[in-house]
Amino acid sequence: MRYRSLLALALSTGVFATGAPAQQDQLLKQQEKLQAVAMQKVEASIKEAVADAQKLVAAGSKARAAERLRQAQRLLDDPILPKKNVDAWRTELANAIKAAEAGRAPAVTDPANPHKEAEIARVKAMIEEDKEIRRGVDTVGALLKGGEVAQAKKEVEALTKKFPTNPTILVLPNLISRTMSIDEVREVHAKQIENIRLALLDLQKSATMAKIDYELPADWKEKTERRKPQLSPKLKEVLAALRKPVEIDKSNAPLTDVLKGLSEVMKQPIILDKATMQDAGVEASTPTTVSPGTTVSARTALKMALANVGLTYVIKDNTIHVVTREKAAQMMETRVYYVGDLVTPVGGGFVGVAGRYSAPATDSDQVRKNVESLIKQIKGSIDPNSWKDGGSDGKGEITYHSASMALIVKASAEVHGMMANTLNK
């Protein structure tokens, strides 16, 4: 106790301000560890005292109940404890003592987690929303199975209006357009259910004693596994072919000849159907120029060749299809990527009371900044021109759903393939 008191006094008065930085840092870390342990013990003692006092009041021993709470109150004299928490506990215990003396059951709110009630309400709201989402998905699936597409669209529109940011609802249009199956939509929904389960576990952990040194949560590996790409071998092969370096110098060459040459280099078919050519007003002999002056990826060369004639390409059914830009925008898919383990703060603080990690900034602020940084990184590194704010005519969008800690991404199949690989690094 003497060492802890001296250490707390030294830190509060700035005695170590002129010492060696390494020594000061070591002492600060020691202070944080001692403080975390002390807070654990005080919290446990206060909870035990309140429980004892409640039993004593119920038995009619009001004076003994009040004295039991005063014993817990004296634990707050330890100088190692943070003043903010001590003041909150003193107030709570003083009110509890008054209640005990008046014959009422005393209660103390956990000052280390003052927002617990709000968090419980949030999780309950998530559960209620999930029930409605589940019914909605089942209804849309049943309508489509019965051939009532128009009614299914109305149901999706109603759900989208009510839950505009819910990941499952955002992917429902893919069910209407047949780019996703009902099983794939339910898989997205299953991930949301898992996130609700994790949120409930976090609430339960609020009564768990913390360890001295910081450790990643037990389910951290499980969460990270959920970001691993679910790409078919064929899609991986196509994406790898598009990354192949090519040397090409074609000036006013027939479009079909350029596509044939790129197809041979990539060893992948490139589908250019008559309907697309008719929509774009191009013919097999329509000239295009691809002369970058240096080695480029097959993907870049293909985009250059098609852009000259107002076309682009998409990956559909693991095959490269040449389409008009308008059709490409209509063929975009919406997918959900869990990023909770990427955006949750893990540094710069200490393990606080009840096993909860205390970062210097508020969690919500830090998570928001991390999300913004992650989205900026994705848009800057994965086909920058494909995004709405990428300075081109891109249509891709990224939004963040805080309840499930997931990115909702609307993009082409190729971009989704690159997204999965990037988020798994």
N, C-alpha and C positions, 0 to 999 in steps of 0.2 A: 504493500500500500504506500509506503514511504517513497519508493522509486516512482510509482505511478503519479503520486501527487507532485513530486518535484518535476517530473517530465511535463505534466500538464501545465504547471506554472511557468516552466521555461518556454514552452511553446506559445503560451498566451502573452508573455511579456517580450518575446522576440530575442531571448538570450542567444539563440543560435544564429541570428541573422548574419553575424560576421564570421561564422565558422566555415569550415570547408564544405562546399556544396554536397559532396558525397556523404559526409557525416550527417549533414542536415537532412538529406533525403532519407538516410537510413533511420534516423530518429523519428521522422515523420511517419514512415511506414510502421515503425514499432508502435507509435502513438495510435495509428489507425487500427492495428490488430488488437491492442489492449482495449481500445474504446469499443470495438465490435464485441469482444468477449464480455466486457462489463455490461453492455446494453442487453446482451442475451440473458445474462443472469438476472438483471433487474426486471426485465420483462417477465421472465418465468416466475420470479418471486412475487411480482404484483398480481399476476394471474392467479397464483396459488392463494395469495392473501384474500383476494376478492371472493374466490370460491369458498374459502373458510368463513369469511364474514357473512356471505349469503346463508350458509348453513346455520351460523350462530343466530342471525336475525330470525330465521325460520323457527329456531328453537326458543326464541324469546330472550336471548342474551344480547341485548343491544349494546351494552357497555363493552362487553368482551369483543364484539364484532368491530366496534370503533377502534379499540386498542389494537386489534390485529391489523387493521388498515394503517394505523399510525406506525407500527413496526415496519411496514413496507415503505412508508413515506420517508423514514429515516435512511433508507438505502440510497436515496437521491442526493445525499450529501457527498457522495464520491465525486471528486473534482474531475475525474477522467470522462464523466458523462457529458454529452453535448448539452449546452444550456437550453437550446430550443426544445429538446425532448424532455429535459428535466422540468422546465416551466409547464409544459403541457401535462406531464404526469402529476405534478404537484396540484394543479387545478382540478384534474380529474379525481385524484385521491381525496382532496378536500371536500369535493361534492359528494363523493362516496361515503365519507365519514359522517357528513350531515344527514345523508339518507339513512345510514345505519342507526344513528342516534334517534332518528324520528321513527324507527321501526320499519323502514322501507328497504327492499333488497338493493344493495349497492351494485354499481356497474362502472366499469372503466373502459373507455374507448382506446384502441391501440393507436398511440400517437405516431408510431413508425409507419402506419398505413392508414392515414385519415380518409383515404378515398375508397376504402374497402366496400362500403355500402353502394357507392356509385358503380364500382366494378361488378358487384353482384347483380345490380340492376341491368348493367350492360350485357352480361352473360345471359341473363334471363330473356332479355329482348332478342338476343341472337338465337336462343332456342325457339322462341315463338316464331321468329321470322323463318327459321329453318323448317318448321312444321308446314308453314304456308308454301314455302318454296317446293318442298317435297310433293305436296298435293298438286301444285302447279305443273311440275315436271311430269307427274303421272297423268294429269289431264291432257297435256299437250301430246304426250306419247300415245295415249288412247285415241285421241282425235285423228292423229296422223295414221294410225293403224287402221282406223275406220274410213280413211279416205276423205275426212272433213278438213282439208287443208286451210280453207278460208277461216273456219272457226278456230283452228289451231293458231293461225296468225293473230286473230283478235285476242286470244288468251295470252299469247306472248307479248303483245302490245300493252295489255292491261298490267301484266306482271312487270314489264320494263318501266312503266310509268310509276308503279308503286315502289319498286326496288331498283332504282336506276344504276346503282353501283354494285349490286350483288353479282359475284363471279358466275354463279350458275345461270342466272337470268341473262347475263351478257352473252353466254355461249348458246342460248336457246335458238337464236336465229340460224345458227349453223345446223340445227336439227331440221328446220324448215327447208333450208337450201340443200340438205342432204350431204353437207361436208362433214357432219359428225353423226354418229349413231346415237340412239337413246342410251346405250350402255356407256358411251364416252361421256355424254352429258351427266349421267348418274355418277361417273367416276369423279368428275369435277365436284359434284355435290358431296360425294363421300369425303373428299379432301376438306371441305368446309366443316363437315361433322367432326372430323379429326381435330380441326383447329378449335372447335368449341370444347372438345374433350380436353385439349391442352390448356385452354383458358380456365376450365374448372379445376384442373390439377394445380395451376398457379395459385388459385384461391385457397386450395387445401394446403399448399406449401406455406401459406402465410402464418401457420401455427407451428412451423418446423424450425428447430434450432439451427443456427448457421454454423458453418465451419470457419476456422480462423482464416485460412488462405482461400482465395477465390478459385472456384472450380466452375467449368462449364456445366450447364444443366445436364441431368442424366439422359434426357431425350435429345440432346444436341445432335448426336450422330444420326438419329432417326429423322430429325428435321432436315438435315443436310441431304440425306438419301433421297428425300422427296423432290429435290431439284435436279436429280440426274436425268439426262435426256432419254426420252422414250422414242428413239428413232429406229426405224426398220433398217435392216442391212442394206436393202436396195436404196433407201433414201440417203444413207450414209455414202453409198457408192456414187450417187448422182452429185451430192454436195462436194465430194472429193474431186470429181471430174471437173466441176466448175472452177475449182481452185487451181487446176493445172496451168502451168505457165505456157504461153504460146507466143510464137513470133509470127506476126501476120502483117502483110503489106498489100492490101487490096484497094485499088482505086477504080471507082465506077465499074465494079464487077457485079454480075447478076446476083441478086439476093440469094437465090437457091444454091448457087455455087459456093458462096461464102458460108452458108449454113451447113452445106454438105462437108466442106473442109473442116469446120469446127466440130462437127459431129464425129468425123473420123479421128480427130485429135483426142477428143474426150472419150471416144468409144461409147457414146451414148446417143440414142436417137433423138432428133429434134423434130417435133411434129408441127408442120405448117399446113393447115387444111384449107380447102378452097373457100369455105365460108368466111374464114378470117381474112383471106386475101381479098375477097369481094367486099367485105365490110370496110377494109382499109384502103381499097382502091389500088392495090398493088398487083403485079404479075410476077411470074417466075423470072422474067428478064429485067424487072425493075432494078436499076443500078443502086449500089450502096458502096460506101467507102469506109474501110477500117485500116487506118495507117497511124498507129500510135507513136511510131518511131522508137519504140523500146519493147522489151518483153513485158507482157501483161497477162493477167489471168484470163482463162477462157471465158469466165463470167463477164469481165470487162469488155472483151472483144465482142461477145454476143450482144451485150447491151448497146455497144456502139453501132453495130451492124443494123440492129432493129430500130434504134432511135432515129436513124436517118430517114426511115420510111414510116414513122409514126406508129411503130409496133413495140412490144415488149414481150417478156416471157414469164410464165409461171410454172411451178412444179405441181403437177396434178397426177395422182395415182403413181407417184414416183417416176414420172416421165416429164421431160421438158416440152412444154407446149408454147408455141408462139401465138399471142393473142393481141387484141387491141388494148390500148390503155384503159379504155372504159370497162371492158370485160375483166381486165386484171383487177380493177378496183372492186368489182362485184364478187370476185372469187376469193377475196381476203378472208382469213379465218380468225376467230377470236379464241385465244387460249389463256389459261391461267397458270401463273408460275409462283409458287410459294417462295418468299424471300425473307421470311422472319429471321432466319439465322444469319442473313447478310446485313440486315439493317438494325438489329438489336444491339445497343451499346454493350461492349464487353471490356472497356478499358477506362482508366482514369478515375476510378472510384474505389470503394471497398465493400465488402460483404456487410450489409447492415443487419438490423434486427430481423429475426424470423427468416433468415436465409435469403433475404431479398437483396439484390445488388444495388448499391447506391452510386449512381453516376453523378458527376459534378453538375451537369445540366439536367433538367427534367427529362425523363424518358421520352415523353411525347415530342418534345422539341428536338431531341437528338435523333429519334427515329425519323422524324419529318425531314431533317437535313440529310440523313443517310439515304432516304428514299429519293430525294431530289438529286443527290449526287449519283446514285445508281442509274436512274432514268437518263440523266445527262450523259453518263458514260455509255450506256447502251445505244442511245441515239447517235452518239458521236463515233462509235466504233462499228456498229452493225448497219451497213447500207444506209449512210446518213441521208441520202436523197429520197429514201422511201418513206420518211416521216413527214407529217403535216407541216411541222415547223423546221424542216430541213433545208429550206431555201429553194426547193424545187416543187414539183407538182405531186409530191408523195401524199399518200392517203393513210399511212400507218398511224396508230394511236397507242399511247400507253397511259393507263390510269392505275392508281393504287387503291386497293380495298383494305382499309385499316383493320377491320374486324377479323379478317382471315389472313392478314399480313401477306397479301399476294398482289402481284402485278397482273392486270388484265391487259393483254396485248392483242391488238387487231393488226394483222400483218399478213404477208404472203407466206406460203408453206416454206419457201426457201429461207426467209428471214426467221421464221420460227425454228428451223433447223439450226441456224447459226446462233439463235438466242439460247437454245438448250445447251449447246456446247459451251457458250460463253459463261452462262450462269453456273455451270458445273466446275469451272476452274477454280 
